[in-house]
């Protein structure tokens, strides 16, 4: 059976939630392999809207195992609140349907406090634009070997020792930022209180995932954010704190890279970005405003307005190569309906030199001027199209040109938030 990794191929917000839900119907296991609750997925199923942040998208479907892998950083209080929210929407979450890796690091209240204090202290131009939810500091503690992990909640002595180690690092930082010292006893009490709610879901995810693979079960690996926010290959330092690219899927759940059969990149038919950082094709004009309004470009998690611009084939070609993407799902094509002319970035001009990739140095990224190719738009509606025959000729030409420029075929085409408004070209789960 084929196992599929789904990754965002831009700066996130590409529409992964719908596509993961669409694919999860045929998967047996849906696994989150990185990120935290700073990224949100919006699912629309039978006109009911689910907004998920920590939970894998597969939890809204019965008969599936949803997994939160060790590559994720987990806020246990947010998770329990989210479980309660979806329960109120009629979705029951039980340990039979959700498993959390025992070695998953926890996001503690001190992480969010540190995250927000740093961002407030940063001068203009140095702010990263974080959500302030503690994702970065939690990953810092992970690599600093001072995390409190899910398994630590099962033993009071271990838990207290882990907290003490973390506070040796955090209290001096807090003093430097003018934050009051951590109330150790209160933090430990909160962790002991949440422990009985989290531990029933804990398990050896690596073992279960390998057993499922040997049994021939279909596994869907679900990423958060987008490849341009990858800690190594994104627009550093305006990135997230984890590896977002497809290679992280194996590490993030404890399964070998040979388990990955197909990588599906989710790509918006134009480009958006939330927060700070370079954005070569950004539009500060009526076209950018129109894209934002038609695309309802506001963050699921933060509600922040997204920056909008023309499709950047250079960036997507780059992320397709780095993630080993086999095919893309092109989303929000319907947002482009009615534009008389469309533009696609095919290269950059950097100080008089033509580039076919985004350079690594931040100062060079800032000086990159997009080189555009113009294509004719279409006046007909593509919203809700479910076959190529439903698409205007110019829309098909646009899609084909995107494929040529990014050197990767379109496997799926999404024409509305509804899961069934999808044109299937290549089935990622095909054996």
C-alpha positions as CSV (number, residue, x, y, z in Angstrom):
1,X,0.0,0.0,0.0
2,X,1.2,3.5,-0.8
3,X,2.1,5.9,2.1
4,X,1.7,9.6,1.3
5,X,3.4,12.8,2.8
6,X,1.5,16.0,2.5
7,X,3.5,19.2,2.8
8,X,2.9,22.9,2.1
9,X,5.1,24.1,-0.7
10,X,4.9,27.8,0.0
11,X,4.6,29.8,3.2
12,X,1.7,27.8,4.6
13,X,-2.0,28.5,4.4
14,X,-2.1,26.6,1.1
15,X,-5.2,24.6,1.9
16,X,-3.7,21.5,3.4
17,X,-6.6,20.8,5.7
18,X,-9.1,20.1,2.9
19,X,-6.6,18.0,0.9
20,X,-5.6,15.9,4.0
21,X,-9.2,15.4,4.8
22,X,-9.9,14.4,1.2
23,X,-7.1,11.8,1.3
24,X,-7.8,10.7,4.8
25,X,-11.0,9.0,3.7
26,X,-8.8,6.3,2.1
27,X,-6.0,6.3,4.8
28,X,-5.9,4.0,7.8
29,X,-3.5,6.2,9.8
30,X,-3.1,10.0,9.8
31,X,0.0,11.3,11.5
32,X,1.2,14.8,12.4
33,X,5.0,14.9,12.2
34,X,6.1,18.5,13.1
35,X,5.0,21.9,14.2
36,X,2.6,23.0,17.0
37,X,-0.7,24.7,17.4
38,X,0.6,27.8,15.7
39,X,-0.7,26.4,12.4
40,X,-4.4,25.8,11.7
41,X,-6.3,23.7,9.3
42,X,-9.9,24.5,8.3
43,X,-12.0,21.6,7.2
44,X,-15.5,21.9,5.6
45,X,-17.5,18.7,5.8
46,X,-21.2,18.6,4.9
47,X,-21.2,22.4,5.4
48,X,-19.8,22.0,8.9
49,X,-16.6,23.9,9.6
50,X,-13.9,22.4,11.8
51,X,-10.9,24.5,12.8
52,X,-8.0,22.2,14.0
53,X,-4.6,23.3,15.3
54,X,-3.1,20.5,17.4
55,X,-5.2,17.6,16.3
56,X,-4.5,15.7,13.0
57,X,-7.1,16.4,10.3
58,X,-8.1,12.7,10.3
59,X,-9.8,12.9,13.7
60,X,-13.1,14.1,12.2
61,X,-13.5,10.7,10.4
62,X,-14.4,7.5,12.1
63,X,-12.4,4.3,11.8
64,X,-9.0,6.0,11.6
65,X,-6.0,6.2,13.9
66,X,-4.8,9.8,14.3
67,X,-1.2,10.2,15.6
68,X,0.7,13.2,17.1
69,X,4.3,12.3,16.5
70,X,7.5,13.2,18.4
71,X,8.4,15.8,15.9
72,X,5.5,17.9,17.2
73,X,5.6,20.2,20.2
74,X,2.4,19.9,22.1
75,X,0.5,22.2,24.4
76,X,-1.5,19.8,26.5
77,X,-4.0,22.4,27.7
78,X,-4.7,23.6,24.2
79,X,-5.0,20.0,23.1
80,X,-7.7,19.1,25.7
81,X,-9.6,22.3,24.9
82,X,-9.5,21.4,21.2
83,X,-10.7,17.9,21.9
84,X,-13.6,19.3,23.9
85,X,-14.5,21.7,21.0
86,X,-14.7,19.0,18.4
87,X,-16.7,16.8,20.8
88,X,-19.2,19.6,21.0
89,X,-19.4,19.4,17.2
90,X,-20.2,15.7,17.4
91,X,-16.7,14.2,17.0
92,X,-15.7,11.8,19.8
93,X,-12.0,11.6,20.5
94,X,-10.9,8.4,22.4
95,X,-7.5,6.7,22.9
96,X,-8.5,4.2,20.3
97,X,-8.7,7.0,17.7
98,X,-5.8,9.3,18.9
99,X,-2.3,8.4,20.0
100,X,0.4,10.8,21.2
101,X,4.1,9.8,21.0
102,X,5.5,9.3,24.5
103,X,8.6,11.3,23.5
104,X,6.7,14.3,22.3
105,X,8.0,17.5,24.0
106,X,5.4,19.7,25.8
107,X,4.8,23.4,25.4
108,X,4.6,24.9,28.9
109,X,3.2,28.2,29.9
110,X,6.7,29.5,30.3
111,X,7.4,29.0,26.6
112,X,4.5,31.3,25.5
113,X,5.6,33.9,28.1
114,X,9.1,33.8,26.8
115,X,8.0,33.9,23.1
116,X,5.8,37.0,23.6
117,X,8.4,38.8,25.8
118,X,11.1,38.4,23.1
119,X,8.9,39.6,20.3
120,X,7.8,42.6,22.3
121,X,11.5,43.4,23.1
122,X,12.6,43.1,19.5
123,X,13.2,46.3,17.6
124,X,11.4,47.0,14.4
125,X,12.9,45.0,11.6
126,X,14.0,42.2,13.9
127,X,10.6,40.9,14.9
128,X,10.0,37.4,13.5
129,X,6.2,37.6,13.6
130,X,5.7,34.6,15.8
131,X,2.2,33.7,17.0
132,X,3.5,34.0,20.6
133,X,2.3,30.4,21.5
134,X,5.7,29.2,22.7
135,X,6.6,27.0,19.7
136,X,10.1,28.3,19.2
137,X,11.1,28.2,22.9
138,X,9.7,24.6,23.2
139,X,11.8,23.5,20.3
140,X,14.8,25.2,21.9
141,X,14.3,23.2,25.1
142,X,14.0,20.0,23.0
143,X,17.4,20.5,21.4
144,X,18.8,21.8,24.7
145,X,17.8,18.5,26.3
146,X,15.6,20.2,29.0
147,X,12.1,19.4,27.7
148,X,9.3,18.0,29.7
149,X,8.0,15.2,27.5
150,X,4.7,13.3,27.6
151,X,6.2,10.3,29.2
152,X,7.5,12.4,32.1
153,X,4.0,13.1,33.2
154,X,3.7,9.5,34.5
155,X,6.2,9.9,37.3
156,X,6.2,12.7,39.8
157,X,9.9,12.5,40.7
158,X,10.9,12.6,37.0
159,X,8.5,15.4,36.3
160,X,9.9,17.6,39.0
161,X,13.5,16.9,37.9
162,X,12.6,17.9,34.3
163,X,11.0,21.1,35.5
164,X,14.0,22.0,37.6
165,X,16.3,21.5,34.7
166,X,14.2,23.7,32.5
167,X,14.0,26.4,35.1
168,X,17.8,26.5,35.5
169,X,17.7,27.9,31.9
170,X,14.5,29.9,31.9
171,X,14.8,31.9,35.1
172,X,18.0,33.7,34.1
173,X,16.4,34.5,30.7
174,X,13.3,35.8,32.4
175,X,15.3,38.1,34.6
176,X,17.1,39.5,31.6
177,X,13.7,40.3,29.9
178,X,12.2,41.7,33.1
179,X,9.8,38.8,33.6
180,X,9.0,37.5,37.1
181,X,10.6,34.2,38.1
182,X,8.6,31.0,37.4
183,X,6.4,29.8,40.2
184,X,7.8,26.3,40.3
185,X,5.2,24.8,42.5
186,X,2.3,26.2,40.5
187,X,3.8,24.9,37.2
188,X,4.3,21.4,38.6
189,X,0.8,21.4,40.0
190,X,-0.7,22.4,36.6
191,X,1.3,19.5,34.9
192,X,0.2,17.0,37.5
193,X,-3.4,18.1,37.0
194,X,-3.3,17.7,33.2
195,X,-1.4,14.4,33.3
196,X,-4.4,12.1,33.8
197,X,-6.1,13.7,30.8
198,X,-3.1,13.3,28.5
199,X,-1.5,10.0,29.5
200,X,-4.4,7.7,28.3
201,X,-3.5,8.9,24.7
202,X,0.3,8.3,25.1
203,X,2.0,5.3,23.4
204,X,5.0,4.1,21.5
205,X,4.1,5.7,18.2
206,X,7.3,4.5,16.5
207,X,6.3,0.9,17.2
208,X,2.7,1.3,16.2
209,X,3.6,3.1,13.0
210,X,6.0,0.3,12.0
211,X,3.5,-2.4,12.8
212,X,0.9,-0.6,10.7
213,X,3.3,-0.4,7.8
214,X,4.1,-4.1,8.0
215,X,0.4,-4.8,8.1
216,X,0.0,-3.0,4.8
217,X,-2.0,-0.1,6.2
218,X,-2.1,3.2,4.3
219,X,-0.4,6.0,6.2
220,X,-1.0,9.7,5.6
221,X,1.8,12.0,7.0
222,X,0.4,15.5,7.7
223,X,2.7,18.5,7.9
224,X,2.0,22.0,9.2
225,X,3.1,25.4,7.8
226,X,5.0,25.4,4.5
227,X,8.4,24.5,3.2
228,X,9.4,28.2,2.9
229,X,9.1,28.3,6.7
230,X,11.5,25.4,7.2
231,X,14.2,26.1,9.8
232,X,16.9,25.1,7.4
233,X,15.5,25.9,3.9
234,X,13.1,28.6,4.6
235,X,13.5,32.4,4.5
236,X,15.6,32.4,7.7
237,X,15.2,33.9,10.3
238,X,11.6,34.5,9.4
239,X,10.8,30.8,9.7
240,X,9.2,28.4,12.0
241,X,11.3,26.3,14.5
242,X,11.0,22.9,12.9
243,X,11.8,21.1,9.7
244,X,8.7,21.4,7.5
245,X,10.0,19.5,4.4
246,X,8.9,16.0,3.6
247,X,12.1,14.3,4.9
248,X,10.9,15.3,8.4
249,X,7.9,12.9,8.1
250,X,10.1,9.9,8.9
251,X,12.0,11.4,11.8
252,X,8.8,13.0,13.2
253,X,7.1,9.7,13.9
254,X,9.9,7.2,14.1
255,X,9.6,5.3,10.8
256,X,12.2,4.8,8.1
257,X,12.4,7.0,5.0
258,X,11.6,3.9,2.9
259,X,8.0,4.1,4.2
260,X,7.4,7.2,2.1
261,X,6.0,6.3,-1.3
262,X,4.6,9.6,-2.5
263,X,5.1,13.3,-1.6
264,X,2.2,15.6,-2.4
265,X,2.9,19.3,-2.2
266,X,0.0,21.7,-1.6
267,X,0.3,24.8,-3.7
268,X,-1.9,27.9,-3.8
269,X,-2.6,29.2,-7.3
270,X,-1.2,32.6,-6.1
271,X,1.1,33.3,-3.2
272,X,0.4,34.5,0.4
273,X,2.4,35.0,3.5
274,X,1.6,35.9,7.2
275,X,4.0,37.9,9.3
276,X,7.4,39.3,8.5
277,X,10.0,38.3,5.9
278,X,10.8,38.6,2.2
279,X,8.1,38.1,-0.3
280,X,9.3,38.9,-3.9
281,X,5.9,38.9,-5.6
282,X,3.9,40.7,-2.9
283,X,1.3,43.1,-4.3
284,X,0.5,46.4,-2.5
285,X,-2.2,47.4,-5.0
286,X,-5.7,46.7,-6.1
287,X,-4.8,43.2,-7.4
288,X,-3.3,42.2,-4.0
289,X,-6.4,43.5,-2.2
290,X,-8.6,41.6,-4.6
291,X,-6.7,38.4,-4.0
292,X,-7.0,38.8,-0.3
293,X,-10.7,39.6,-0.3
294,X,-11.7,36.8,-2.8
295,X,-9.4,34.3,-1.0
296,X,-10.6,35.2,2.5
297,X,-6.9,35.5,3.4
298,X,-6.9,35.6,7.2
299,X,-5.0,33.2,9.4
300,X,-7.0,30.3,10.9
301,X,-4.9,30.5,14.1
302,X,-4.2,34.2,14.5
303,X,-6.8,35.9,12.3
304,X,-4.0,38.0,10.9
305,X,-4.4,39.4,7.4
306,X,-2.2,37.5,4.9
307,X,0.0,39.3,2.4
308,X,-0.9,38.4,-1.1
309,X,1.0,38.3,-4.4
310,X,1.3,36.6,-7.8
311,X,2.3,33.0,-8.2
312,X,6.1,32.5,-7.7
313,X,7.2,29.5,-9.8
314,X,10.8,30.0,-8.7
315,X,10.0,29.4,-5.1
316,X,7.7,26.4,-5.7
317,X,10.2,24.8,-8.1
318,X,12.8,25.1,-5.3
319,X,10.5,23.6,-2.6
320,X,9.5,20.8,-4.9
321,X,13.1,19.8,-5.4
322,X,14.0,20.0,-1.7
323,X,11.0,18.0,-0.5
324,X,11.1,15.5,-3.4
325,X,7.6,16.4,-4.3
326,X,6.0,13.9,-6.8
327,X,2.9,15.9,-7.6
328,X,1.1,19.0,-6.4
329,X,-2.4,19.8,-5.4
330,X,-3.1,23.3,-6.8
331,X,-5.7,25.0,-4.6
332,X,-7.8,28.2,-4.8
333,X,-7.8,28.4,-8.6
334,X,-11.3,29.9,-8.4
335,X,-9.8,33.0,-6.6
336,X,-8.2,34.0,-9.9
337,X,-11.6,34.1,-11.7
338,X,-12.3,37.4,-13.4
339,X,-8.7,38.7,-13.6
340,X,-8.1,40.0,-17.1
341,X,-4.3,39.3,-16.9
342,X,-2.4,37.0,-14.6
343,X,1.3,37.1,-13.8
344,X,3.7,34.3,-12.9
345,X,7.2,34.9,-11.5
346,X,9.7,33.0,-13.6
347,X,13.0,34.4,-12.2
348,X,14.6,37.2,-10.2
349,X,16.8,40.1,-11.2
350,X,19.5,40.6,-8.5
351,X,21.7,43.6,-9.2
352,X,21.5,43.0,-12.9
353,X,22.0,39.3,-12.8
354,X,19.2,36.8,-13.5
355,X,18.6,34.1,-10.9
356,X,16.4,30.9,-11.2
357,X,16.4,30.3,-7.4
358,X,16.0,32.4,-4.2
359,X,19.4,33.1,-2.7
360,X,20.1,32.2,0.9
361,X,21.5,35.5,2.1
362,X,18.8,37.8,3.6
363,X,20.2,41.0,2.0
364,X,20.1,39.4,-1.4
365,X,16.6,38.1,-0.9
366,X,15.5,41.6,-0.1
367,X,17.0,42.9,-3.4
368,X,15.4,40.2,-5.6
369,X,13.1,41.8,-8.2
370,X,10.6,39.4,-9.8
371,X,10.7,38.8,-13.5
372,X,7.1,38.1,-14.7
373,X,5.5,36.3,-17.5
374,X,1.9,37.4,-18.3
375,X,-0.9,35.0,-19.2
376,X,-4.5,35.8,-20.2
377,X,-7.1,35.4,-17.4
378,X,-10.7,34.1,-17.7
379,X,-14.1,35.6,-17.0
380,X,-15.9,32.3,-16.5
381,X,-16.3,30.8,-13.0
382,X,-14.1,27.8,-12.0
383,X,-15.7,27.5,-8.5
384,X,-16.9,24.0,-7.8
385,X,-15.4,22.5,-11.0
386,X,-15.0,18.8,-10.7
387,X,-13.6,17.9,-14.1
388,X,-11.2,19.4,-16.7
389,X,-14.3,19.9,-18.9
390,X,-15.7,22.3,-16.4
391,X,-12.6,24.6,-16.7
392,X,-12.2,27.6,-19.1
393,X,-9.5,27.1,-21.7
394,X,-7.3,29.9,-20.2
395,X,-7.6,28.3,-16.7
396,X,-6.2,25.0,-18.1
397,X,-3.4,26.9,-19.9
398,X,-2.5,28.6,-16.6
399,X,-2.4,25.2,-14.8
400,X,-0.3,23.7,-17.6
401,X,2.2,26.6,-17.5
402,X,2.5,26.2,-13.7
403,X,3.4,22.6,-14.2
404,X,6.1,23.4,-16.8
405,X,7.7,26.1,-14.7
406,X,7.8,24.2,-11.4
407,X,8.8,21.0,-13.2
408,X,6.2,19.0,-11.3
409,X,2.8,17.7,-12.4
410,X,-0.6,18.6,-10.9
411,X,-2.0,15.6,-9.2
412,X,-5.1,17.3,-7.7
413,X,-6.9,20.5,-8.5
414,X,-9.0,22.2,-5.8
415,X,-11.7,24.7,-6.9
416,X,-13.5,25.5,-3.6
417,X,-13.2,24.8,0.2
418,X,-15.7,21.9,-0.2
419,X,-13.8,18.6,-0.2
420,X,-15.7,17.2,-3.2
421,X,-14.9,20.2,-5.4
422,X,-11.6,18.5,-6.4
423,X,-10.3,17.3,-9.8
424,X,-8.3,14.1,-9.4
425,X,-5.5,13.7,-12.0
426,X,-3.2,11.2,-10.2
427,X,-4.2,9.3,-7.1
428,X,-1.3,9.7,-4.5
429,X,-2.5,6.4,-2.8
430,X,-2.3,4.4,-6.0
431,X,-0.1,1.4,-5.6
